[in-house]
Amino acid sequence: MTIRRGHSWGEAVTSPHDLLVLSSDSAVRAVVVSHREQGNDIPPVGLAGGDLARTMGGGTPGRFPGEVVRAPLDVLRLDADGQRTWAVAHVVARRHWWRGELLLAMNAQFLGEFDVAPRSHPNDAKVDVVHVDWQMGVRTRLAALRRARTGTHLPHPQIGVRQTPGTTVRFRRPLTVWVDGERWMDATELTITVEPDALIGHA
């Protein structure tokens, strides 16, 4: 069940001895994609690193085996130009970081060292969509990037952010879509749909 306001999320458990432990968002995504494409349930996983693990308060080396937090997690289903894949932490659509249109779809709170979506929660049945205006200049982007290390880049008049269970975005020109840090494809239109409670994570 997705998190509800005023209710606790997750529980402290001892990690199962046979738990599949993965050290990156891309590795977790590979498991999700494999099982979704085969129509199978996604097995529980241990998050030993990556932005999703950090969002859960984990990611510290040496936590497995041991006492961890177990909680349900959403995943993001992505559709573009007849292709489909899934993300666990984040999706970035861009040509360049410093100019042009930029879209970040966040299931996790963090993207590397940056606190991109301070209000994001990986089990609220919503994706945080952060959209940088294509007219935003280099100096303004650099200033926002510095503030993003502490999550203080929002609100900003040239950065839109919204929480939604799903959205379709059409770009001004084709953008390269990066999924959990890996290049996926170029697209002019991207549909993002939250799949609630799709995965059990330990971190």
C-alpha positions as CSV (number, residue, x, y, z in Angstrom):
1,M,0.0,0.0,0.0
2,T,1.4,3.4,-0.9
3,I,2.3,5.8,1.9
4,R,-0.5,7.9,3.4
5,R,-0.1,11.2,5.2
6,G,0.5,10.7,8.9
7,H,1.3,7.0,8.5
8,S,4.7,5.4,9.0
9,W,6.4,3.8,6.0
10,G,8.5,0.7,6.0
11,E,9.7,-1.6,8.9
12,A,12.9,-2.6,10.4
13,V,13.9,-6.2,9.6
14,T,16.9,-8.4,9.4
15,S,17.8,-8.8,5.7
16,P,17.0,-12.3,4.4
17,H,20.0,-14.5,3.8
18,D,19.0,-15.2,0.2
19,L,18.1,-11.5,-0.7
20,L,19.3,-10.3,-4.0
21,V,21.6,-7.3,-3.1
22,L,22.4,-4.8,-5.8
23,S,24.7,-1.8,-5.7
24,S,23.3,0.6,-8.2
25,D,20.0,2.0,-9.6
26,S,20.8,0.6,-13.0
27,A,21.2,-2.9,-11.6
28,V,17.9,-2.7,-9.8
29,R,16.3,-1.4,-13.1
30,A,17.7,-4.4,-15.0
31,V,15.9,-6.8,-12.6
32,V,12.7,-4.8,-12.9
33,V,12.8,-4.7,-16.7
34,S,13.6,-8.4,-17.0
35,H,10.7,-9.5,-14.9
36,R,8.2,-6.9,-16.3
37,E,9.0,-8.0,-19.9
38,Q,8.4,-11.7,-18.9
39,G,5.2,-10.8,-17.1
40,N,6.6,-12.0,-13.7
41,D,6.5,-10.5,-10.3
42,I,9.6,-8.5,-9.3
43,P,11.5,-10.2,-6.5
44,P,12.5,-8.3,-3.4
45,V,15.9,-6.6,-3.6
46,G,18.5,-5.1,-1.3
47,L,19.6,-1.6,-2.2
48,A,23.3,-1.4,-1.3
49,G,24.0,1.8,-3.3
50,G,22.4,4.3,-5.7
51,D,20.0,7.2,-5.5
52,L,17.0,5.1,-4.6
53,A,18.9,3.5,-1.7
54,R,19.9,7.0,-0.5
55,T,16.3,8.2,-0.7
56,M,15.4,5.3,1.6
57,G,18.1,6.3,4.1
58,G,20.4,3.4,3.1
59,G,23.3,3.0,0.7
60,T,25.9,2.7,3.3
61,P,28.5,-0.1,2.6
62,G,28.2,-3.1,4.9
63,R,24.5,-3.0,5.7
64,F,23.9,-6.4,4.2
65,P,23.4,-8.8,5.9
66,G,22.0,-7.0,8.9
67,E,19.3,-4.7,10.1
68,V,17.7,-2.8,7.3
69,V,14.4,-1.1,6.4
70,R,12.0,-3.0,4.2
71,A,9.4,-1.0,2.3
72,P,7.2,-1.1,-0.9
73,L,8.5,1.1,-3.8
74,D,6.9,2.4,-6.9
75,V,8.5,2.1,-10.3
76,L,8.1,4.3,-13.4
77,R,6.9,2.9,-16.7
78,L,8.2,4.8,-19.8
79,D,6.7,4.7,-23.3
80,A,8.2,6.6,-26.3
81,D,7.9,6.0,-30.0
82,G,6.6,2.5,-29.6
83,Q,9.3,1.5,-27.1
84,R,8.8,0.7,-23.4
85,T,11.1,0.4,-20.4
86,W,11.0,1.0,-16.7
87,A,12.9,3.2,-14.2
88,V,13.4,2.9,-10.5
89,A,15.1,6.2,-9.5
90,H,15.0,8.8,-12.2
91,V,14.6,9.8,-15.8
92,V,16.4,12.6,-17.5
93,A,15.6,14.0,-21.0
94,R,18.1,16.4,-22.4
95,R,20.4,17.4,-25.2
96,H,22.7,19.5,-23.0
97,W,22.8,20.3,-19.3
98,W,23.6,24.0,-20.0
99,R,21.2,25.0,-22.7
100,G,17.9,23.9,-24.1
101,E,15.0,22.0,-22.7
102,L,15.6,19.7,-19.7
103,L,13.2,17.3,-18.0
104,L,13.8,15.3,-14.8
105,A,11.2,12.7,-13.7
106,M,12.1,11.7,-10.1
107,N,11.0,8.7,-8.2
108,A,14.0,9.1,-5.9
109,Q,14.8,12.4,-4.2
110,F,18.4,12.5,-5.4
111,L,20.4,12.5,-8.6
112,G,24.0,11.9,-7.7
113,E,25.1,14.7,-5.4
114,F,22.0,16.8,-6.1
115,D,18.8,17.0,-4.1
116,V,16.7,17.4,-7.2
117,A,13.2,16.7,-5.8
118,P,13.2,17.4,-2.0
119,R,9.5,16.5,-1.8
120,S,9.8,13.3,-3.8
121,H,8.8,10.0,-2.1
122,P,9.4,6.6,-3.8
123,N,6.0,5.2,-2.6
124,D,3.5,8.0,-2.9
125,A,2.1,6.8,-6.3
126,K,3.4,10.0,-7.9
127,V,6.4,11.1,-9.9
128,D,8.0,14.5,-9.4
129,V,8.4,16.1,-12.8
130,V,11.0,18.9,-12.9
131,H,11.0,20.9,-16.1
132,V,13.7,23.5,-16.9
133,D,12.7,26.2,-19.3
134,W,14.6,26.0,-22.6
135,Q,15.3,29.8,-22.4
136,M,17.0,29.5,-19.0
137,G,20.6,30.8,-19.4
138,V,23.9,29.2,-18.5
139,R,24.6,31.5,-15.5
140,T,21.1,31.0,-14.1
141,R,21.5,27.2,-14.5
142,L,24.9,27.2,-12.8
143,A,23.4,29.1,-9.8
144,A,20.5,26.7,-9.6
145,L,22.8,23.7,-9.9
146,R,24.8,25.0,-6.9
147,R,21.7,25.4,-4.9
148,A,20.5,21.9,-5.9
149,R,23.2,20.3,-3.8
150,T,21.1,21.3,-0.8
151,G,17.6,21.2,-2.4
152,T,17.2,25.0,-2.3
153,H,16.9,25.5,-6.1
154,L,13.1,25.4,-5.8
155,P,10.9,27.4,-6.2
156,H,12.3,29.1,-9.3
157,P,10.4,31.0,-12.0
158,Q,12.2,29.0,-14.8
159,I,11.9,25.6,-13.2
160,G,8.5,24.0,-13.1
161,V,7.8,21.1,-10.7
162,R,4.7,19.0,-10.2
163,Q,3.7,15.7,-8.7
164,T,1.5,13.5,-10.8
165,P,0.5,9.8,-11.2
166,G,1.4,10.0,-14.8
167,T,2.1,12.5,-17.6
168,T,2.8,12.8,-21.3
169,V,5.4,15.4,-22.3
170,R,6.1,16.5,-25.9
171,F,9.5,18.2,-26.4
172,R,10.3,21.1,-28.6
173,R,12.9,18.9,-30.4
174,P,14.1,15.3,-29.9
175,L,15.9,14.8,-26.5
176,T,18.0,11.9,-25.4
177,V,16.3,10.0,-22.6
178,W,18.6,8.7,-19.8
179,V,17.0,6.1,-17.4
180,D,18.7,5.5,-14.1
181,G,21.9,6.8,-15.5
182,E,21.9,4.8,-18.7
183,R,21.1,6.2,-22.2
184,W,17.9,4.7,-23.5
185,M,16.8,6.5,-26.7
186,D,16.0,9.8,-28.4
187,A,12.4,10.9,-28.2
188,T,10.1,13.8,-29.1
189,E,7.3,12.5,-26.8
190,L,7.6,10.6,-23.5
191,T,4.8,9.1,-21.4
192,I,5.6,8.4,-17.8
193,T,3.2,6.2,-15.6
194,V,3.7,5.4,-12.0
195,E,3.3,1.7,-11.1
196,P,2.6,1.8,-7.3
197,D,3.9,-0.8,-4.9
198,A,5.7,-2.6,-7.7
199,L,8.8,-3.6,-5.8
200,I,9.9,-4.5,-2.2
201,G,13.2,-2.8,-1.4
202,H,15.5,-3.3,1.6
203,A,18.0,-0.5,2.5
